[in-house]
Amino acid sequence: SCMLFAGTIPMDVLAKLEGVNASLDKLDDMSASDIGRLIRNDRSGGVIKKAISHFPRLELDVSVQPITRTIVRIEVTITFPFEWSDRINGSVEPWYIWVTDPNGDEERNYHTEYFLLYKKMVMEGEPHKLTLTIPIFEPVPPQYILHAVSDRWLGAETIIPIPLQGIVLPDKHVSHTELLNLTPLPLACLGNPDYESLYRFQHFNAVQTQCFHTAYHTDTNMLV
């Protein structure tokens, strides 16, 4: 990944870094003077340390909440422990984020998204939160795996476990709302000709009829 700093770090210094085979994590933990001694070039230690500070990194933290016996909500908190440089990082750093289940014979992918990290998000320093809704199966696996991989930088990735073993699933016998024998509502209940023109039928079905008031006239959360 240090090769992506070509133009910032002289090529002969990059060659020395490749020669000592030092990982970015190791270099990040070292001081500028230690890096200089490592490559036997004291003057370049500070340049390398500064360049590494701009290498994009995501730190991830997760919490898991069961919604039903087959669905869990995963809250992902993302922090950005690097310094933004317009010249190096540009205007946006794109990442791929996905969740896999490594348990069993085949690794399954349960969620994928393209996450755009903007300069403003890093400069403000506030954690960013993602909410993922993921299926879960019994017996509950010990963990899922959360991946975050940069679309632009080699070696810029974070992989952490999502522990599942301790979560308590809701009772098996969930009491669902009884479907009432209601008269199907006509489209006129929308009270808007433009909305009515969106549909090719004249009456809502039984489930739509029962959900209509809550869905159309309130801000109450619903699970249908």
N, C-alpha and C positions, 0 to 999 in steps of 0.2 A: 504493500500500500504506500510505502514511502516514495515509490517511483512516481506516484501521482503528484508529488511536490516538485517535480522537475521544473526548473525555472525559478523556484523559490530557494532550493538547496542546490549548490553546485554539484555537477555530475560526479566529480571525483569523490565528494563527501558521501553522496548516495552509494557509490561503489564500496566505500569503506563500511557503511552501514550494512550493506548486503553481506560483506565479508565477515562481520562479527555476528551475523545472524541474530540480531536483537529484535525481539518482538515489540510491537507498539506498546503493549501493556507494560513491558519491562522498561522501555524508554520513558514512558509517561511517569513511572515511579521514581526515575532518576533525576538528579539535579542537572542543571546545564553543565556544571563543571565535571560531574561524573560522566556525562555523555561525551564531553570533550576528551577526557582521559581515555574513555573506551575506544574512541576512534583515533586517538593520538593527534587531535587537532582541537586545541583549547578554544580557538576563535570561533569554531563552528558549533560548539555546544549550545550556545544561546540561540543560534539560528534554528537548529534542529528542535530545541525545546519549544520555541515559539511556533514553529510549523505544526508540531504535534498538538499544541493547544487548540488548533483549528480543525483537527481531525474529527468528523462528526460522530457522536456517540449518543446512544439512548440508554437511559437506565429505566428499568421496568419494575413495577411492583403490582401485585395482583391481590384481589380479594374475591371470594366465591360465595354466591348466595343461591341456594336452590329455589326455583320458582314452582316447579311441579316435580313429580318423580322422574320425568324425562327431559327436563330443561333446567339449565343453570345459567345464572347471569354472572359474567366475569367483569369486574371493574378493573381496568388497567390504568395505572397512574404512570405517566411518562415524564421524566425530567431530562434535561439536556446539559450534561456536564462538559461543554466545550465552548470556546469563544468563536463567535461568528466573524468571518472575514468576507467582505463583499467580493474581493478578488478571488478567494479560494472557494468559498461556499456559494457564491452567486446570490440569487434572490430566493431560491427554494432548494431544500434537500428532500427528495422523495425517498420513501421507504416502503417496503413490502412487510406487512404484518399478517401472520397467520397462526392458527392453532391446530396442532396435530395430536392424535391419539397414537402413541407408539406401542401400545399394548396389543397383544394378539398377533396373529400371523401377518396381517397387513397394516401398515401405517395409514391411518385415515386423516383426511384434512377436513376440519369442521368449520373453518372460517378463514377468509382471506380478504384483505383490503389494502388499498393503496393510500398511504398516509403521507400528506404533504406537510413538511416542517418548514415554516416561514421564519425569516429573520426576526420579525416582531415577537414571535412566540419565544425565541431564545433570549432576546434582549429583555423582555418583560420578566423572565425568570420564573413564571408561574407554571406549576405542573399542568400538563394536559391530560384529560381523562377520556378514555374510550370505554364504551359499554358494549360488550359482546354477549349475544345469546346463543348458547351452545347446547347441543343435545348431550344427554348422559344416559348410560345404560347400566343395568344391573346384571351381575355384581359390579359395584362401583369400582372403576380402575384406580390404581394408586395415584395417578397423575396424568394430566395432559401437558403438552409442551407449547410454550409461547415463543414465537420467533419474530425477530425484527431485523431485517437485512436491508442495507442501503442499496438503492438502485444505481448509485454512481460510484461508490467507493468499495474497492476490494478490501475485505477484512473488517469492514464496519458492520458488525452484527452483534446482536444480543440474544441469548437463548436462556430462558429460565423455566423451571417447572411450575405447573399450576397444581398445587396439592389438592386432592379430592377425597382422600381416605377419611378425613374427619368430619365431612359434611353430613348433616342430618336431613334426609329427604322427607317431604311431607307424607302424611298418612296415605296409604294405598287407596282407601275408599273416600275419594274426594267427592263432596256433595255438589253436583252441578245444578245450575238453575233449571227448573222444570220448564220444558217447552209448552207454553200455554196454547190453547185452541182459540186463537184470535182470528178475527176477520182480516184478511189481507188488506194492507193499507194501499190506497191508490197513489199514483205519482203526484197527485194534486197536493198531498201532505207536505211536499217539499216547499210549496208556496212560492215557487220561482219558475216561470216558463223556461228559462235558459237551462236550469238544472233538469227539468223534466225532459227536455229534448235530448239529454245525454243517453237516455235509456230507450230500448226498443220494446220493452214490455210495459204493461199498464198497471200492474200491481206488484208490490214487493212480496217475496216468499215468506214462509212462516218465521224463519230465524231473523230475517231482515225486519219484519214487522215488529217482532218482540224487542229487537235491539234499537229500533229507530229513535225513540225519544231520547234515550241515553246518548246515542251516537251523534244525533243531529242537534240536540238542544242543550247538551251539557258538556262540560270538560272532564267528566268522570272517566277514569281509566277503565278499559274493558279488556277481557280476554275472551275471544270468540273461538 
